Amino acid sequence: MSYNGAILTVMGADLSGGDYPTDADFTYPVPTTGLVDVWTADHGLTLDGSTVLSWRSRGRRRLAMAPSSAARPTWSATAADGAPGVIFDGADDVLIAPVLPSTSGYVAVAGRMPVPLILGTAQTYLGSETTSTTRLRLGWAGSAGVAAIGNLTYSDLTTGGGLGAGAAFVLGLRYGGGAAYLRRASAEVDSGAYTGGVGTAPFAIGGNSTLSSYSAVTIAAVAIYSGTISAEAATEIDLALAARMGG
């Protein structure tokens, strides 16, 4: 099919007569209890060459889309350690999805950073508002220097460590009941308190929803959960996301 004169390649959908659901749309690669939505880089991508025009979630079929043509990331069948990945350039690439935050839940991502990922004092691990390209930006917009799940503000999530350049990762932020827990490689590596209410910004992948900061990152999968997610349940989610990576 053509779109503004371009030939589109579509993964996981037959567009010959419309965007019809496929079996994969209703096959979840992650635990479903509390699941809001999940995006995997092997499914639901509408491409113009290697440029991502949209990324459709599984089940809910929500479209994550760039706010402009310049903000579109790219896709590769082997970017995530030999598995499919969506590649964000750290300059202006971002996808925005119509998902609002809840007061408790879990957000997790599997991928690879081409530059060292710093996990430091009061930084946002999933939703950074800092200007450094060594922050992973994914989540809902919040204030500078605080973790951003809506405008829930997490204080002093510190690890004193990070990930080396090119390192594969599964990172997550589990929150609820006045506490937040940073997870790395299926373990809770730090915790902190949160205060505040739920924001109204949409979910952003690869940047922030205010279009002011971005991350250089390859993403294989993103999952959003709401409600009380135990550490044990989060581990199951982490392992499922890790399986989306190759290698």
C-alpha angles and dihedrals in degrees: 000000000000131000118189087336095310125117111237128210112204126199120206097002139082107224097174090108103003142320100297124183117253130203089260090060088069099037110096118207092194136052110286103210106112092357114156097175145325134205121198123187093229094063145050100014121144107202138190097201100310095333115109112231093174140348115214120206123229118258099357090049092214114170119229106201138175117250090229139010091255091057096058117119124214133243134222130184091221106030096109100064092300094324127097117284140175110231121214116193100212091234106081109328116128139144121210121207127193096243122123124206126257128214091252136018146093133278119191136174136188121203149096133277118215090203129043113284110221119208104196146153115314093344125143113248096182107027107017120190094186123109097234117107089217091076121092109232115202128125138041125334118265141156124305114278097011131095111265120222098143102308093318102131119212116203127219103343095175131171104162089221143070147182124287124240111289094013119151115227149178109207129176143175116213115190141172142103093049095303137092128201127201112214129199126176092352094307131102104240099176145001140200143168126267134203133181139060137280118288129218101227117120122245115275128202120200094002140020127285092242088061093231103114137026143186133228099226143133113224125201098175143356126196130188124197132180132203129030110338114185123218089249092053090047089054090055089051092048092051091049091052092046088058089064089068120084126220 
